[in-house]
Amino acid sequence: MLAIALVAAVVVLGLAGVSLGAALSARQHVIGAAGLAALAAADAASGAVGGAPCELASAVARGNGTRLAQCRADGLVVAVRVSGSFAGIPITAGARAGPPR
């Protein structure tokens, strides 16, 4: 009986660890998507690539499986907020890109 309880405890802890790892991976994915969207938008704002900054940020966010929730361009500096989800739990991340201050 003790052996069964021990095995069950190990299985539960293992599943919790895998779930936590997957959630952290999803979070990093959304953070990365926000960074890429901000960089793409800043490139558009600077004229390095064609297109409107926020439209390009939206396309990059979509291409990374997330959604652009907010985009604000102030000259060459662009700030974005991107959202995604993991197991129905919303995840948001923000990023800012532009020339150095």
SEROKOL-526763 format. One record per residue: x, y negated, z of N, C-alpha, C, CB in turn. Coordinates in steps of 0.05 Angstrom, whole numbers, plus 5000, padded with zeros to 4 digits. Atoms other than C-alpha are relative to their C-alpha. Glycine has a CB too. Layout:
<atoms>
XYZXYZXYZXYZ;...
</atoms>
This chain:
<atoms>
501650245000500050005000501749755000498150005024;498250224998505749535017501349954972502150045022;498750025026509049684950498149874979500950284990;502050125018502649504912499749705005497350145002;500250294993502048844949502549854991499649975031;497550125008509348694935500149964969502450175009;500150025030508548834860498049794992499350284988;502050205006502248414858501049725005497450055016;498950264993505847834892502149924979501350015028;498050065020511547874843498749934973501950244996;501450065025506747884783498749735002497850224995;501250264997502947284810502049784999498449995027;497950205001509346894822501249974972502250075020;499050015027511847074753498149864981500450284990;502050145016505446844720499949705006497250125003;500050284992505646194759502549864988500049975031;497550115011512846084737499849964970502350185006;500350025029511146214664498049774993498950264988;501950215004505145744668501249725005497550035018;498650254994509345194700501949934977501450015027;498150055022514645274646498649914975501650264995;501550075024509445234591498949715002497750194995;501050274995506444604622502249794997498749975027;497750185002513244274628501049974971502350095018;499250005028514844464556498049824984500150284988;502150175014508244144532500549715007497250095008;499450284992509943514571502449894985500549985031;497650095015516843464539499349964970502350205003;500950025028513543574471498649734995498250234992;501450255002508942974482501949775003497749985021;498050214996514742554508501749964974501850065024;498550015024518742724446498449884977501050284992;501750115021512942564400499749705003497250145000;500250294995512241884433502549864991499449945030;497550125008519541734422500349994970502350165012;499850005030519341944349498149804988499450284990;502050195010513041534337501049725003497350045013;499050274995516240924368502349934981500949975029;497750045019522641004327499049954972501950235002;501050035027518741084263498749734996498050234993;501350265001514540474278502049775000498049975023;498050214999520640054295501549994973502050065023;498750015026523840264229498249854980500550294990;501950145018517540024193499949705006497250125002;500050284992517539374233502549854990499849975030;497550125009524739244213500349994970502450145012;499949985029523439394140501850224989501049734989;498349785008528039994139498550214984501350135024;501849835016522140414114497449854995499450275016;502450135007515740214081497650085017499350054971;502449944985508940184114499649835024500050295008;500650154975505439874173500950165024496949955001;498849864977508740044239498050195015501049805020;501949834984502540304276498950234983497849835011;500949785017500140704216502150224998499349894972;497949805001506841044211500350145026502749864992;499949874973506941174286497850205003499849785022;502249824999500141494280500550254984497449874991;499449775017502441944223502150185013500949914973;497949844986508642164262498850145024502449815008;501349884976504542294325498350244991498349805015;501749785010499542714285501750234990498349904977;498249805010505243084252501350175022502249884983;498949864977507743284321497850125018501749815016;502249884985500943534343498949845023500950265011;501050184979499242934386498349784987502349885017;501750225010494842314379501149745010497050045008;499250274992496941584379497749875015500849834975;502150134984493041264436500249705000500150115028;499650294999496140574434502549934985500149905029;497650095015500940184390499949695001500050114971;499850294999503339474400502749924988499849905030;497550105013508439134355500349715007499950044969;499350274993511838504379502649934985500349965031;497650055016516538284324501250274991502149835015;498649755007521638844315499750225021502949954994;500349814978519839184381497250124999500549865028;502649865001514339704381499750185024499750174974;500649824977511240044442497650174993499449835026;502249815006506840664434499350165024500850184976;500949804980502841124478498850224984498049875021;500849765014501641834454498750195020502450144985;501449814983496842354482499950274988497249905008;500349725008496443104479498750145023502850134993;501249854978493843654523501350275003497050034997;499149734995495744314555497950135017502850015015;502249864986490244794576497849815009501250155025;502250184995485244234573500849775019497850145013;499050224982489543774618501349794982502050115022;498950205017491043114584502949925009498349755000;497350084995498342914578500549754983502150224993;499350245015500542204558502949935005498149775008;497250104998507341904546500249744984502050214991;499550255014509741224525502949984992499149765017;497350065009515840984488500249734987501050224980;499550275012518840334463502550024984500249785023;497750005017523640234406500349734986499850234980;499450245013527039654373502949945002498349765010;497250074998533639294368500849955030500649754983;499150054972537839224432499549715008503050065003;500650274990536338624475502549845001498750015028;
</atoms>
